Amino acid sequence: MLRNNKVNAVIAFIASLLLWIYVVGQVDPATTGRLVDVPVVFAGEESLTENGLALVDTGEVTVDLTIKGDRSDVRKLLASSDKVSVVADVSGLTKGTHEVPLDIRIPNTVELQKASIDDVTVVIDDLVTKDIDVQVDFEGAFEVSQSAGNVTVTPETIAVTGAASTVKSIDHLAVTVNVAELTEKTARLTKNAVPVDANGGQVSHVKLASSEVQVTAAIVGSKTVPFTAETTGTPADGYEPGQISAPSTVTVSGPPSVLEDLKEVTAEPVDITGMTQSSTVPLTPVLPEGVTVTEPQPLEATIEITGAATVTKNWTYASSEIEVRDVPDGLAAEIVTASVEVTVSGEKDVLDNLKKSDLTLHVSAKDLEEGEHEVEVVQSSSLDADKVVIAPQKIKIILQTVTTEE
C-alpha cells in the first residue's frame, strides 16, 4: 500500500511539471517588467532657435517605466528597448520655467502601467553665441620627467551657441588626446571638441560652429643641466669688465633621446664692446635642435662694468668773479691777486653738463684787521672738494678803513 502511494506521488509531480511547461510554452501568461533609466529626448528646439531662445542644459533626464504584457513580449522589450521613446516637446515655449508633459511611446504588444515621472521641468533662456577657448587634455600616464610638448590646437576658439546661462557655464572646449597616440615626433591629430564646465562635466544643449579641431603634440622630456655664460669685446675707454651674473643651471625640454646626451648648456658670448655701465641683458642659449629652455624665463645675465672715464674742465676766474664775505664793519676789501685757475675732474657724463656758472668762488675776511692778508679760496658747488683744484689756493686781499666825507 505504501509503495503505491509513492508511485502516485511521483506520477502527480511529473504531471504538474508537464502542465507548467505547457502553460509557459504555449499559453504565454501575462507578466510585468521594468525599464530603468530611459532617456528623455527633447523635441522642438529648432522652433526655440527661430524665436531667439534656447533650452537651458537640464543634464541627463531619465524615466523608469513599468510595462505589462505577455511574458515573451515583455522579455523581448526588456532585452532591447530601442523601440521605446520618451519625448518632451519644448516647441512654442517662451522664456522662463515650464512643466512639459512626457510623451511615452512603447510597442502596442505591451501596455504602460506606470512611469516614475509624468513631466519634466525645463528653463528657456535667451539664445547667445560666444567664442570659447579650446583646451587639450591628455589622458593616460607619461613616464617620469616626460610631458606633452609642441602642443598646438587649430582653431584656438570655437563659436558656441545656446541658452545664455548654459553658455556661461562652459569653462572650455575639451579635446582629449591619449598619451599612447604620442611619440617624440610631433603628431598631427584630428579630434572633436566637447563643451565642459569647471568640474569637467559635459555641457549639453549647445551647438558648436564646428566641433572638429586639429591638434599637434609630441612627447618631450625635462632635464636640469649646468649653464655658463661669457662675454666678448671690451668696454669703452676708462671702463673695466666686472663679474657676469647668470644662472648656474637651466631646465630644458625636448626629445628624450636628445636630452639623454645633453650634459651642459652654454650661451652665445655677450658683446660688451663700448659699454659704459652695468646692464642686464638677454642670453641666447646654444641648444640642439628641438630643445628649449623652460626655466628660468627670461634667461638673462647681469654684466658688471666698473670704473668710469675721467675728464677735466678748466676755467679762469678774474678777481671780480671772486666774492669776499664777512668783511668787518668799517672796512672795505680789495682782491690783489688778478685771477685764479680752477680745474674740475670727474666722470664724463657728469661734467658734460657742468657750466662755469655752476661753480662759484669766495673768500672770508672774518675777524681780520686792516691791512694785507692771505686768505683761502673756497668753491661752492655740489661737487666733491677733492675733484676741484684751485690755483693758487690762497690769494691776497687788502682791508682798508672806509673814510666818510664830511
JOTAHU-V173806 format. One line per field, one symbol per residue. phi: phi as a letter, one per 30 degrees, with the letter a starting at -180 (. if undefined). psi: psi as a letter, one per 20 degrees, with the letter a starting at -180 (. if undefined). burial: I if it has 9 or more other ideal C-beta (glycine too) atoms within 8 Angstrom, else O. A space follows every 50 residues. Layout:
# JOTAHU-V173806
phi->???
psi->???
burial->???
This chain:
# JOTAHU-V173806
phi->.ddddddddddddddddddddddddcdhddacbbcchddccccidddded cibaddecidcbbccccbleeddddddddbcdccbbbcccdidcdkcbcc dcccbbeddbbdcabdbcbbdbbcbddbbbdbdcbccccjcddeibadbh dbbbddbbdccldedddddddacdccbdeddcbddeccbcbcdbdbddci ddccibbceacdbcccabdbcbacbdbbbbcbibddejcbdcdccbedbb ccbleedddecdcabccdeddceidbadbcbdccdcbdeicbdcbdbddb bccccciadcbbbbbccdedccdcchdddicbcbddddabccccbldedd decdceddbccabccdidcdkcbcbddcccadddddccccbddcbcbbcb ddccdc
psi->ghhhhhghggggghggghgghggghghmrqrqrppqlpqpppqjhhhggh jkrqpqpiapprqpppqqaqghgggghhhojijpqopoojpiqrpapqop qpoppqqjirqphqqhqirqpqpprqprppppqpppppqrpqrpkqaprk pqpprhqppppaqghghhipgropoppphiiqahppqoqprppppqahjj qpprkqpphpipqppqqrpqrqqprqpqqrrqaqrrpiqqpbqoorqhqq pqqaphhghhiohrprqpqpojpjqiqqqpqqqoqoqqpipqphpqpqor qoppprrqpprqqpqporhijppprkpqpiqqqppgpgrqppppqaqghg ihjprhiioqqrrpkpjqrpapqpqpppqoriqqhiippppqhqrpqppq ppqpp.
burial->OOOOOOOOOOOOOOOOOOOOOIIIOOOOOOIOIOIOOIOIOIIIIOIIIO OOIIIIIIOOIOIIIIIIIIIOIIIOIOOOOOOIOIIIIIIOIOOOOIOI OIOIOIOOOIOIOOIOOOIIIIIIIIIIOOOIOIIIOIOOOIOOOIOIIO IOIOOOOIIIIIIIIIIOIIOIIIIIIOIOOIOOOOIOIOIOIIIIIOOO OOIOIIOIOOOOIIIIIIIIIIIOIOIIIIIOOOIOOOIOIIOIOIOOOI IIIIIIOIIOOIOOIIIOOIOIOOIIOOOOIOIOIOIOOOIOIOOOOOII IIIIIOOIIIIOOOIOIOIOOIOIIOIIOOIOIOIIIOOIIIIIIIIIOO IOOIOOOOIOIIIIIOOIOOOOIOIOIOIOOOIOOOOIOIOOOOIIIIIO OOOOOO
